[in-house]
């Protein structure tokens, strides 16, 4: 099952519960990454802490920006 956790003009975060995975896409850069297993669980925990503080879009995007170096897969639309 696919669940959109976050969607802004810059980033989208999608959880794939059946695969224990999370996809993070930087829309403006056209790059993304798929995290699974332990990395996905840690990412989910960290982003949950961000959401617990009633963040602004800017603060969530800033948090996600820390993962930009991991976003190496080009996004192609078809």
N, C-alpha and C positions, 0 to 999 in steps of 0.2 A: 504494500500500500504506500502511496506517495502522499506526503503531507507538507504543504508549504509552511515553513516556520516563520519566514520573513521575506518581504518583497518591497524593495524601494526602487527608485530610479537608477540606482547604481548596483545594488546587490540583490541576489535571490538565494535563499537557503532552503533546500528541500530535503526532507527526511524520508528515507526508504526503510520503513520499519521491518519489512520482511527480510531485508538484507543487512540489517544493522549498519546502515550507511547514511551518510549525509553528503549532499552535493552543494558546493559553494561556487557561485558564478559571479564574476565581476562583469556586469553587462557593458560598461563603458570600455573596458579593455578587451572584451571578447575572449576571456580566459576563464577556466574553471578547474575544479578538482573534485574528486570523489574520495571521501574519507570513510573508512570502514573499520569495524572492530574497535579496538581500544582507542584509536585516534578519534573515531566518530563519537564514542561515549564521552571522551574528555571534552571534545568540542561542544557537544550537547550540554554538558554540565556547565562549561564556561559561559555559553550564550544564555543559558537559563539564569545565571547570576546577573547578567546584564539586563535581561527582561524583568527580573524581580524588582529592579530599581525604577520602574516606569520611565524608561529612557526616551530620548528624542530620536528621530530618524538619524540626525547627525551623529549622536553618540553611538548608536548601533553601527552605522557605517564606519565610524572611526575604529571601533573594535574590530570589525571585519577586515579593515584595511591592514591590520597586523598579520593577516594570513595571505596577503597578496603574493609574497614570494613563493608560496606553495601552488599558486594558480598557474599552472604551466600548460594545461591542455587547451588548445584553441577551440572555441565554440563555433560550430558550423550550423547553419540553419538550412533546412531542406523542406 
